């Protein structure tokens, strides 16, 4: 590395400039477009000058669970009057106030008659909404404190949104605090030296800082969902460590064989460096498959993850060798007692070598048993039910607002997150007409005749030229009951009312509608995304290994491991296995976006192991070994790196399980299980069994494909002398 100072200085300059630019370039962020009718609602509202007023609800009910009718309970009536009086102390803070005490407000009292619902909009203008909301929260708290025998709790648009945002921020902070220390401990065990362990961690930290700085700049044009930040953070740490391990362990292996630092770096660059570039490009291109879904929420996630993987790849092939060249043998400084010497000299694993030798002797038996095991694990996925979690299912009830929403949902189904119907005039016409008002009144009658699928109370508010009608739906908000209610609203109630008014258009949005629109578009595009990833992976592996069998085998093995992860995911979260241990309550489904996201990300990440292992196997074969000998030697030589990388990546993804949102727990379990399967059953049994069965056919290419770019063979380093075997 003749330009080590330039490489290190350039990397630090990139990170610092990105950080300063993100701080200096302040401005509004782009908004994520929604699919289907939900997107039409969002577009209609974004064209108005005023913001949509915030709908909030306050539940008033006995704390002991008993009591008689609401109007006959003096404590409930007193608390409701007290709440109205508190709102009056903040003139202009609320509008559209409706209470159970108002004449003709039967819908404000629950069916069992014990609970009351106070509904209102937080008033504008736009710049004062925040202050008005804070005044409302303080008023509710004061009333709750003065009426100890009555439950007075709030849940609605902003209160639930803030609960989710707070949970995301806490999760992000928790992931930051946990990921790096855990990774450092594992790296100390892997390398046995403080300096060597600190290098991958330093690269991971600067990669993450640089990524989030660039994201902050690019958010002006591409929205990055706040929930994606934890995913980008942990994936960034995982791939940064992986790529550093590939390079650092190979350089260390060559030095242990007696080569100079310069020669070791040259070999590591030509072998592991090549693998890192191919793996990184594969991951990025696979991630681009998510863009074919057409879903705006995946754009920011794809951008952020591609950025962090790309920066990790660049750092691993530029800054890392520059650091190693500068440090030389000092990279082994700070050895851990009783561990350091053993770790700095180990190159091959006797355990994996023995397993690989047993597999290649009887590949059909071992491979068949592994395939059966993975198919059994994948079996529950056949009954996977895709369903997003409602807020009341996603976060734990320990959050006061979530607990309030759960209780409100039980007493007034759909009230915490009602569906939203936007009505606007066509060609600039007005939606404020007698015909529209009559249609809305008729909609009230349709709701009463819906048999409970459409509930109350219904709220109506005008946002400039758009009329917004809020209709609570039965069910949790995302379950089949809510979906059936949404279909009733879209297909029956609205066509029979607003659909008959000329000169207007309307669309249905809200949590239930968004989840259905999202799932419908995702389902319609899933085959395109999957096909893109499979074809891309096939072509890349075909070019890299100049073999027809290797890409087909790798794709089949990836599909098996991902299928097994899907099965475990379904069994744990849909069927509720280990729910108490993992700290969640099953709602009978798996987040609709997760399987496709897992497929794309895991297909890219698992290629790291496949490419690295297959490269070591091919290296041995080109040095003169038979295919079966090359498999055994390649598995043994790559065992230390792959095992270490898999342990770190699994530990990082396991952090997701400790986070509060059930979607994060799902992703943590799914990703960790898939990585474990890929690094053990697939790497240790299926891959060597498949290559052993294929024999020399694994490395052949049909004549018509021999014109592909690349070369069949390349100069290889001399065989490395084995060091002390590591189990």
PyMOL commands that set and color helices and strands:
alter all, ss='L'
color gray80, all
select helices_A, chain A and resi 4-24+36-46+70-72+74-88+106-108+126-146+157-191+194-218+228-256+261-293+296-317+319-332+340-345+350-361+363-383+391-394+400-411+426-428+434-448+480-496+498-500+511-545+548-574+579-582+594-622+627-658+662-699+703-705
alter helices_A, ss='H'
color red, helices_A
select strands_A, chain A and resi 54-62+94-98+116-122+150-156+419-425+459-463+466-471+504-509
alter strands_A, ss='S'
color yellow, strands_A
deselect
rebuild
show_as cartoon
